[in-house]
Amino acid sequence: MRTEQLEYIAAVTRLGSLRRAAEDLRLSQPALSETVRNLERELGVDLLERRRSGATMSAAGRELLPHIVGVLEAVDRLRAAAGERHRISRMVRVGTVNAATVPLLIPAVEEFRAAHPVTQVEVVGAQQKEIHQALSEGGLDLGLVNHLDRDDTPTGFESTTLLHGRPVVCLRPDSPLAARSCVTVDDLLTQPLIAMRTGYVMHRFVHRLLDGRDASFAYSTDGAEMGKLMVAEGLGVTVLPDFSVLGDPLERRGTITLRPIEGDTTRVLLMLRRRRAESVPQAARDLHEAFVRRARQLGGVPAPPG
């Protein structure tokens, strides 16, 4: 068994296909595929499920992935102890529904990079279901997702609540609704509404809030960041968690603002999830802690006792 075989498996898992992994590793795809098959024969298990849409870790591969990552990290530590300058850089992949990206994610990543200058951080925007699937298959290390009160918590993950807030209407300061202290559902029906696409928690919340009433759905989009930009351009209003608007550069510049929804007591949580496993890569643990510290600064996660 060679270290590069483990590197190749980690790359296929991270990138989701043999083709992309081969391009990233600067290998031919047949050479990469044969190397992976040799490792599978040596271990006696199929590590990958190969489909037309790409390669993903098999159930056996997911069980072995923490051990593979552990071996690679141990090799890194050995090289570092031996004084090797060209240490292999690892990658930590974070999936996000694009909520609270600027106030939370960017400072956490900056803190992490200061302590891990050779480790790459890849931020992947995706829907909640896609993030959970990628976490389960090992394609993501961490996932930032929204969670409504009374929603079921998926099994197989460790979940940490980073921020808690409530849904609000995000609008321009010159909107007619900005003159009000809070916005009613009837008010929403008078405005072009920028909705999140199906698969996002706020899409489900808005439809529950409207309770069958017809809104002027002018646009639908992926994620809070694009929704806020569309509001800033005067295309309509949208409904987002308050922690996604407060502290955003557009809100700090006075381009967008927010108003509570009259009579609504729903709580929305920003959760940090990772796959439950016996062994978690050190870099993923460190980035997890950076998220927790940043959330604590924002008034989310309570400080530890003592």
RODOTI-614520 format. One record per residue (C-alpha): residue number from 1; x, y, z; chain. Coordinates in nm, 2 decimals. Layout:
// residues N
PT  num      c1      c2      c3  cadena
PT  NUM       X       Y       Z       A
...
END
This chain:
// residues 306
PT  num      c1      c2      c3  cadena
PT    1    0.00    0.00    0.00       A
PT    2    0.14    0.34   -0.10       A
PT    3    0.06    0.68    0.04       A
PT    4   -0.04    0.82   -0.30       A
PT    5   -0.31    0.56   -0.33       A
PT    6   -0.47    0.70   -0.02       A
PT    7   -0.42    1.05   -0.16       A
PT    8   -0.60    0.95   -0.48       A
PT    9   -0.90    0.81   -0.29       A
PT   10   -0.93    1.13   -0.08       A
PT   11   -0.92    1.34   -0.40       A
PT   12   -1.19    1.13   -0.57       A
PT   13   -1.41    1.17   -0.26       A
PT   14   -1.35    1.54   -0.24       A
PT   15   -1.41    1.61   -0.61       A
PT   16   -1.69    1.36   -0.67       A
PT   17   -1.55    1.20   -0.99       A
PT   18   -1.25    1.02   -1.12       A
PT   19   -1.23    1.26   -1.41       A
PT   20   -1.21    1.57   -1.19       A
PT   21   -0.97    1.40   -0.95       A
PT   22   -0.74    1.30   -1.24       A
PT   23   -0.74    1.66   -1.36       A
PT   24   -0.66    1.79   -1.01       A
PT   25   -0.38    1.54   -0.96       A
PT   26   -0.25    1.58   -1.32       A
PT   27   -0.29    1.21   -1.39       A
PT   28   -0.46    1.03   -1.67       A
PT   29   -0.80    0.89   -1.58       A
PT   30   -0.71    0.53   -1.66       A
PT   31   -0.40    0.55   -1.45       A
PT   32   -0.59    0.69   -1.15       A
PT   33   -0.87    0.43   -1.19       A
PT   34   -0.62    0.15   -1.20       A
PT   35   -0.44    0.28   -0.89       A
PT   36   -0.77    0.30   -0.70       A
PT   37   -0.87   -0.06   -0.82       A
PT   38   -0.53   -0.19   -0.70       A
PT   39   -0.60   -0.05   -0.36       A
PT   40   -0.95   -0.19   -0.35       A
PT   41   -0.81   -0.54   -0.44       A
PT   42   -0.55   -0.51   -0.17       A
PT   43   -0.81   -0.41    0.09       A
PT   44   -1.06   -0.65   -0.03       A
PT   45   -1.34   -0.39   -0.05       A
PT   46   -1.50   -0.16   -0.31       A
PT   47   -1.42    0.19   -0.19       A
PT   48   -1.61    0.37   -0.46       A
PT   49   -1.95    0.34   -0.63       A
PT   50   -1.90    0.42   -0.99       A
PT   51   -2.19    0.58   -1.18       A
PT   52   -2.23    0.78   -1.49       A
PT   53   -2.28    1.09   -1.28       A
PT   54   -1.96    1.04   -1.09       A
PT   55   -1.79    0.83   -0.83       A
PT   56   -1.89    0.84   -0.46       A
PT   57   -1.77    0.66   -0.16       A
PT   58   -1.94    0.32   -0.10       A
PT   59   -2.07    0.23    0.25       A
PT   60   -1.74    0.04    0.31       A
PT   61   -1.54    0.34    0.19       A
PT   62   -1.73    0.57    0.42       A
PT   63   -1.63    0.34    0.71       A
PT   64   -1.27    0.35    0.61       A
PT   65   -1.25    0.72    0.51       A
PT   66   -1.16    0.84    0.87       A
PT   67   -0.88    0.59    0.89       A
PT   68   -0.75    0.70    0.54       A
PT   69   -0.75    1.06    0.65       A
PT   70   -0.59    0.97    0.97       A
PT   71   -0.30    0.80    0.79       A
PT   72   -0.25    1.10    0.56       A
PT   73   -0.24    1.34    0.85       A
PT   74    0.01    1.12    1.03       A
PT   75    0.23    1.13    0.72       A
PT   76    0.20    1.51    0.72       A
PT   77    0.30    1.52    1.09       A
PT   78    0.60    1.29    1.01       A
PT   79    0.71    1.51    0.73       A
PT   80    0.68    1.83    0.94       A
PT   81    0.88    1.67    1.22       A
PT   82    1.15    1.58    0.97       A
PT   83    1.16    1.94    0.86       A
PT   84    1.02    1.88    0.51       A
PT   85    0.94    2.22    0.36       A
PT   86    0.70    2.10    0.09       A
PT   87    0.44    1.96    0.31       A
PT   88    0.13    1.82    0.14       A
PT   89   -0.16    2.07    0.17       A
PT   90   -0.49    1.93    0.28       A
PT   91   -0.83    2.07    0.19       A
PT   92   -1.13    2.13    0.42       A
PT   93   -1.46    2.15    0.24       A
PT   94   -1.75    2.35    0.39       A
PT   95   -2.10    2.33    0.24       A
PT   96   -2.33    2.63    0.31       A
PT   97   -2.68    2.74    0.24       A
PT   98   -2.53    3.10    0.22       A
PT   99   -2.68    3.22    0.54       A
PT  100   -2.48    3.46    0.76       A
PT  101   -2.19    3.41    0.52       A
PT  102   -2.01    3.74    0.57       A
PT  103   -2.05    3.80    0.94       A
PT  104   -1.98    3.43    1.03       A
PT  105   -1.81    3.23    0.76       A
PT  106   -1.55    3.48    0.64       A
PT  107   -1.40    3.57    0.98       A
PT  108   -1.39    3.20    1.08       A
PT  109   -1.21    3.10    0.76       A
PT  110   -0.96    3.39    0.80       A
PT  111   -0.88    3.27    1.16       A
PT  112   -0.84    2.92    1.04       A
PT  113   -0.61    3.01    0.76       A
PT  114   -0.39    3.21    0.99       A
PT  115   -0.32    2.89    1.19       A
PT  116   -0.32    2.65    0.88       A
PT  117   -0.15    2.84    0.60       A
PT  118   -0.10    2.53    0.38       A
PT  119   -0.45    2.40    0.41       A
PT  120   -0.70    2.50    0.15       A
PT  121   -1.06    2.58    0.24       A
PT  122   -1.33    2.52   -0.02       A
PT  123   -1.67    2.68    0.04       A
PT  124   -1.95    2.51   -0.16       A
PT  125   -2.29    2.67   -0.19       A
PT  126   -2.57    2.41   -0.19       A
PT  127   -2.91    2.32   -0.07       A
PT  128   -2.97    2.15    0.26       A
PT  129   -3.04    1.81    0.12       A
PT  130   -2.73    1.82   -0.10       A
PT  131   -2.51    1.93    0.20       A
PT  132   -2.64    1.64    0.41       A
PT  133   -2.58    1.39    0.13       A
PT  134   -2.22    1.52    0.08       A
PT  135   -2.15    1.50    0.45       A
PT  136   -2.27    1.14    0.46       A
PT  137   -2.06    1.05    0.16       A
PT  138   -1.74    1.22    0.28       A
PT  139   -1.75    1.49    0.01       A
PT  140   -1.79    1.77    0.27       A
PT  141   -1.62    1.80    0.61       A
PT  142   -1.86    2.06    0.76       A
PT  143   -2.20    2.19    0.67       A
PT  144   -2.38    2.52    0.76       A
PT  145   -2.76    2.47    0.74       A
PT  146   -3.07    2.65    0.87       A
PT  147   -3.31    2.47    1.10       A
PT  148   -3.66    2.57    1.20       A
PT  149   -3.81    2.49    1.54       A
PT  150   -3.98    2.15    1.55       A
PT  151   -3.80    2.03    1.24       A
PT  152   -3.66    1.68    1.27       A
PT  153   -3.29    1.66    1.31       A
PT  154   -3.13    1.41    1.07       A
PT  155   -2.95    1.12    1.22       A
PT  156   -2.58    1.04    1.17       A
PT  157   -2.46    1.39    1.23       A
PT  158   -2.31    1.59    1.51       A
PT  159   -2.49    1.93    1.52       A
PT  160   -2.39    2.25    1.69       A
PT  161   -2.62    2.55    1.71       A
PT  162   -2.41    2.86    1.61       A
PT  163   -2.68    3.13    1.58       A
PT  164   -3.04    3.16    1.67       A
PT  165   -3.29    3.42    1.54       A
PT  166   -3.62    3.47    1.37       A
PT  167   -3.74    3.52    1.01       A
PT  168   -3.76    3.88    0.90       A
PT  169   -3.85    4.08    0.59       A
PT  170   -3.54    4.21    0.42       A
PT  171   -3.61    4.53    0.22       A
PT  172   -3.47    4.85    0.10       A
PT  173   -3.48    5.15    0.34       A
PT  174   -3.69    5.34    0.08       A
PT  175   -3.95    5.06    0.05       A
PT  176   -4.30    5.17    0.17       A
PT  177   -4.29    4.88    0.42       A
PT  178   -3.97    5.03    0.58       A
PT  179   -4.19    5.30    0.75       A
PT  180   -4.36    5.03    0.96       A
PT  181   -4.22    4.88    1.28       A
PT  182   -4.32    4.54    1.16       A
PT  183   -4.46    4.38    0.85       A
PT  184   -4.79    4.18    0.82       A
PT  185   -4.86    3.90    0.59       A
PT  186   -5.10    4.12    0.41       A
PT  187   -4.82    4.37    0.36       A
PT  188   -4.61    4.10    0.20       A
PT  189   -4.89    4.03   -0.05       A
PT  190   -4.86    4.39   -0.19       A
PT  191   -4.49    4.36   -0.28       A
PT  192   -4.29    4.16   -0.54       A
PT  193   -4.15    3.87   -0.33       A
PT  194   -3.80    3.73   -0.39       A
PT  195   -3.84    3.37   -0.28       A
PT  196   -3.58    3.10   -0.21       A
PT  197   -3.60    2.80   -0.44       A
PT  198   -3.75    2.47   -0.34       A
PT  199   -3.51    2.29   -0.11       A
PT  200   -3.43    2.58    0.12       A
PT  201   -3.57    2.62    0.47       A
PT  202   -3.69    2.98    0.40       A
PT  203   -3.89    2.86    0.09       A
PT  204   -4.08    2.62    0.32       A
PT  205   -4.12    2.89    0.59       A
PT  206   -4.27    3.15    0.34       A
PT  207   -4.52    2.90    0.20       A
PT  208   -4.62    2.81    0.56       A
PT  209   -4.65    3.18    0.65       A
PT  210   -4.87    3.26    0.35       A
PT  211   -5.10    2.96    0.43       A
PT  212   -5.23    2.93    0.07       A
PT  213   -5.26    3.30    0.00       A
PT  214   -5.13    3.42   -0.34       A
PT  215   -4.82    3.63   -0.33       A
PT  216   -4.66    3.82   -0.62       A
PT  217   -4.36    3.58   -0.65       A
PT  218   -4.15    3.79   -0.88       A
PT  219   -3.83    3.59   -0.86       A
PT  220   -3.68    3.28   -0.70       A
PT  221   -3.31    3.24   -0.63       A
PT  222   -3.05    3.02   -0.46       A
PT  223   -2.95    3.13   -0.12       A
PT  224   -2.96    3.44    0.09       A
PT  225   -2.66    3.62   -0.06       A
PT  226   -2.82    3.66   -0.41       A
PT  227   -3.16    3.74   -0.24       A
PT  228   -3.00    4.03   -0.06       A
PT  229   -2.84    4.16   -0.38       A
PT  230   -3.17    4.15   -0.56       A
PT  231   -3.34    4.34   -0.27       A
PT  232   -3.06    4.60   -0.29       A
PT  233   -3.13    4.65   -0.66       A
PT  234   -3.49    4.72   -0.59       A
PT  235   -3.64    4.41   -0.74       A
PT  236   -3.86    4.33   -0.43       A
PT  237   -3.84    4.21   -0.08       A
PT  238   -3.74    3.87    0.06       A
PT  239   -3.77    3.67    0.39       A
PT  240   -3.45    3.56    0.56       A
PT  241   -3.32    3.48    0.91       A
PT  242   -3.23    3.81    1.09       A
PT  243   -2.87    3.68    1.14       A
PT  244   -2.83    3.67    0.77       A
PT  245   -2.91    4.04    0.73       A
PT  246   -2.76    4.20    1.04       A
PT  247   -2.39    4.27    0.99       A
PT  248   -2.40    4.21    0.62       A
PT  249   -2.20    4.47    0.42       A
PT  250   -2.52    4.58    0.24       A
PT  251   -2.69    4.63    0.58       A
PT  252   -2.40    4.82    0.72       A
PT  253   -2.40    5.05    0.42       A
PT  254   -2.77    5.12    0.46       A
PT  255   -2.86    4.96    0.13       A
PT  256   -3.09    4.70    0.29       A
PT  257   -3.26    4.68    0.62       A
PT  258   -3.50    4.44    0.80       A
PT  259   -3.84    4.44    0.97       A
PT  260   -3.99    4.17    1.20       A
PT  261   -4.30    3.98    1.08       A
PT  262   -4.61    4.07    1.29       A
PT  263   -4.74    3.79    1.51       A
PT  264   -4.47    3.53    1.40       A
PT  265   -4.28    3.36    1.68       A
PT  266   -4.08    3.11    1.47       A
PT  267   -3.72    3.05    1.56       A
PT  268   -3.46    2.97    1.30       A
PT  269   -3.12    2.83    1.39       A
PT  270   -2.80    2.82    1.20       A
PT  271   -2.65    2.48    1.26       A
PT  272   -2.30    2.35    1.20       A
PT  273   -2.30    1.98    1.11       A
PT  274   -2.05    1.71    1.05       A
PT  275   -2.07    1.34    0.99       A
PT  276   -2.06    1.14    1.32       A
PT  277   -1.74    0.94    1.30       A
PT  278   -1.48    0.79    1.53       A
PT  279   -1.20    0.99    1.37       A
PT  280   -1.24    1.35    1.25       A
PT  281   -0.95    1.52    1.06       A
PT  282   -0.77    1.77    1.27       A
PT  283   -0.81    2.05    1.02       A
PT  284   -1.19    1.99    1.02       A
PT  285   -1.19    2.00    1.40       A
PT  286   -1.00    2.32    1.40       A
PT  287   -1.23    2.49    1.15       A
PT  288   -1.53    2.37    1.35       A
PT  289   -1.38    2.54    1.66       A
PT  290   -1.32    2.86    1.46       A
PT  291   -1.69    2.87    1.36       A
PT  292   -1.79    2.82    1.73       A
PT  293   -1.56    3.10    1.85       A
PT  294   -1.69    3.34    1.58       A
PT  295   -2.05    3.26    1.66       A
PT  296   -1.97    3.32    2.03       A
PT  297   -1.84    3.67    1.94       A
PT  298   -2.17    3.73    1.75       A
PT  299   -2.37    3.63    2.06       A
PT  300   -2.47    3.29    1.95       A
PT  301   -2.30    2.99    2.11       A
PT  302   -2.27    3.04    2.49       A
PT  303   -1.92    3.05    2.64       A
PT  304   -1.80    2.74    2.82       A
PT  305   -1.84    2.75    3.20       A
PT  306   -1.54    2.87    3.40       A
END
